[in-house]
Every structure is written in structure tokens, then in C-alpha cells.
């Protein structure tokens, strides 16, 4: 037994050889610098993707509000219109319902006949940096092409045809188009490489 104890104490312990060393300070600094460079290079691209996604979300939101106005018109058997009002900060929009069976009209809104059925919404408040408008290289302008300031949906589900252009803070461009015969909407994205409008799938 004493021999075994002595044998245990005589067994050499694992030692750290010369080739089993940690990282040096220079190596750690090099890795940190490399990670910083990679991170700095990827940040602008990531920010651009976030801003583009925000503009797409705004276009989808506007499309959903149009679909809601159409559904309300059918369910109430009355014309429902989205009215776009412009101020120093851009556009707001809200829905009005026809109160005298002659369609939603500006004079009837002012007279209180065609009633407001929701609160005004500004896209930039929900999606910072996003506005209704056209990029300068696409002709500029306010981006509202609905034949005035009213986009109307009838009780039969049809609509006034038109387009509302959504501009992102990263120069991305989307459009919500309304098909008059069906009242359906379609969201498109401008592809600068192809110089054409394509279906927005993201």
C-alpha cells in the first residue's frame, strides 16, 4: 500500500509545454481590429435594408387601409373614400363615408354630411423617414395620383383607379396601385437595375 501511495506521488503531473500557449496581446488586438472593420463595412448595408423594409411595410400598411375602406363600403352599402390632406410635413389620410348617397365629396365633408370614420394617419409617424412622394430621378412630385385628393370605393367593390407612391429614406421607391374595376390593390417596387416596376415580394 505504501508502495502504491509512493507511486501516485511520483507520477508526473501534466505540465504546460512551450507549444501550448495562449493568445498574445498583439493577436487579440489584431482580431478585434479585424472584427471592427468587418462590422463597420456591414453597418451601412444593414441600415439600408432596414430602411427599405420600413418603406415596404408602409406601402403594405397603406394597401391594407385601402382594402379596409373597400370592405367597409361593401358592408355599409355606401361609398367610402380615403381623403389625402397635405401640410408642411407631407400627407395625412383618413376615411369618410357617404352620407347622402351621392358619393363622398369635399363640400359634403365640409358640411358634415359625409362623416369621418377614423383618425388621420401620417405614414412618417408610423414608419419614420417614409413619405408619400416620388424620388427625383423618377420625376419627383408629391406621389399622389388619384385624380384629386379622394380615393373612393363604391358599395359594389369598385374604386377610382389611382396610384400612391411611397418613398423610403434610403431612396427606395414603392407604389400602391388601385385597380378601378375590382378595387383591389397591388404593391410594386422600383428596380433601378432593371429600370422598371416589379412586384414587391419583401
Secondary structure, 3 states (H helix, E strand, C coil): CHHHHHHHHHCCCCCCCCCCCCCCHHHHHHHHHHHHHHHHHHHHHHHHHHHHHHHHHHHHHHHHHHHHHHHHHHHHCCCEEEEEEEECCEEEEEEEECCCCCCCCHHHHHCCCCEECCCCECHHHHCCCCEECCCHHHCCCCCEECCCCEEEECCCCCECCEEEEEECCCCCEEEEEECCCCCCEEEEEEECCCCEEEECCC
